[in-house]
Amino acid sequence: MVYQSIEKAKDSYDVIVVGSGLGGLTVSNRLARAGHRVLLLEHHHRLGGLATWFKRKNHIFDVSLHGFPYGMVKTCRKYWNEAIKNSIVQLKHIVFDNPQFSLTTTFDRQDFTRILQEKFGISGTVIDDFFVTVRKMNFYDDLAMSTRELFEEFFPGRTDVHRLLMEPITYANGSTLDDPAITYGIVFSNFMDKGVFTFQGGTDHLIGMMRDELEANGVTICTNSKVERIVIEKGRVKGVMVDDRVISAPCVISNSGITNTVDSLAGREAFPEDFLDAFDKVKINNSSCQVYMGIKPGESFPDVGDLLFTSTAPNFDSLEMRDMKTKSRTFSIYYPQTRPANPDYTVVASMNGNYDDWAALSDEEYQAAKQEMIERSLVDLERYIPDIRSKIDWLEAATPKTFSRYTLHTKGASFGTKFPGLDISRKIFKVVPGLFHVGSVGIIMSGWLGAINYGVIVANDADAFLRS
Amino acid sequence: MTRGEIKNVILEIIADIDEDADMADLNPDEPLRDQLDLDSMDFLDIVMELRKRYKLQIPEADYPELATLTSCINYLEPKLKAL
């Protein structure tokens, strides 16, 4: 059944989902369980979108499995299954190391309260007030306050505290101090609930379990199936064009980027002018760079932490973090227990990045810049694992161009859009009946938990449409 | 459906969503959210389940009507009367 080619697809479905990121997978599963006939189309040969992995030698590298909030436990139990929920384990050893402070934490409210009191000398009342304020934030609240203003209100002039609170979130979703405080408050509170969690077994295991669940629920899955366009006639969705063939459905859910969905898949001619005016104002988030390091079989290194937020830049600066030569990167360290069935040590260094910086380079400059990024990452990692170079048998880099190639996202955006993209995404079906979008938007619907929960929200909208 | 039947349906749907929910001490006039640790995603699940079972469309603007057990029954009673 699964991974069949597009020739095997029937001529019509209730719903066609374009793209199999975590949002596309979840919307498919929810709608199939609700009794709809679902076709899931993916351009790549494997499911998962940016929730992906690749194999080199004996290594499996996880691209975006860096840690998610505890809310994933409930979400996976309700919208996937027990086996997936039971694979979730905590990452207890989170490290910060920069010129302003070095510390180790479990990254939850209790431990952050201790650290803010003991290391930063902040009063308990101020800390509690801050946590209560961010906890109460809702996505429909006032957008006027920026995260910078929020921090200045509670911790005026304390750039060290701002860095502690902001740096991980900038890596998690590309947001900056200038984004609305509510986007910060919602995401930060989710993490502070109980700490940082991951999937034991890795991304490949998770996506395999999701594929099995989709198959059990009757979803038809076709990979290597790139949708050329969404067919819209007389203002309504009619289906998709794929492999020179139209497959019809009254409802099409795009898990492509929102910009790709409007500009390319549906085409701008399908939308009214006022919608396009608002759409054109939506800014996409930045892209990413990564360096993948595999350790020789039989070699090992001690526990230096699960997630290391490192920087040699003097202050937190989201512009510096996106620079090609940034001094700020996170190391996600994967120990043998990540994949008990295939024990291995791997390290993934992640940086934020701008697509345009990398796209402007000649082939020669591009290759050289990748090598320099690998070298900078190694030099930084040597501070924590001094003999790491002699233990490595695989080194490889990804840039915004790589992200663009595999996800097809405009400018390799790895965190969707800024906040106004959420409204555009949610109201698209009110403008073109039958057309829905699911995927990283609005900062808060980003990351693994955000993507899955947004899949549930869009499934509810699509279900209401299909039953109307 | 009678008010009692509607109440049982709501409790059954909540039990499916949250297997640990303790319904015994539920105060019908206090918000469900405060008593059962339900979040906004859980309310979405209730809405989707009601639509699946009874083809009932509950617009987003009406979600606040589902706040307490009593308000749920009051809201659903006229809509499910014929069933």
Contacts between the chains, C-beta under 8 A, distances in Angstrom:
chain1	res1	chain2	res2	distance
A	30	B	48	7.9
A	34	B	48	6.9
A	34	B	52	5.6
A	35	B	52	7.1
A	75	B	41	7.4
A	78	B	17	6.6
A	78	B	41	7.7
A	78	B	45	6.8
A	453	B	41	6.1
A	456	B	41	6.3
A	456	B	44	6.5
A	456	B	45	7.9
A	457	B	41	7.9
A	457	B	44	6.5
A	459	B	48	7.5
A	460	B	44	5.2
A	460	B	47	6.5
A	460	B	48	5.0
A	463	B	48	5.9
A	463	B	51	6.3
A	463	B	52	7.6
A	464	B	51	6.5
A	464	B	57	6.0
A	467	B	51	5.9
A	467	B	55	6.0
A	467	B	57	7.2
A	468	B	57	6.6
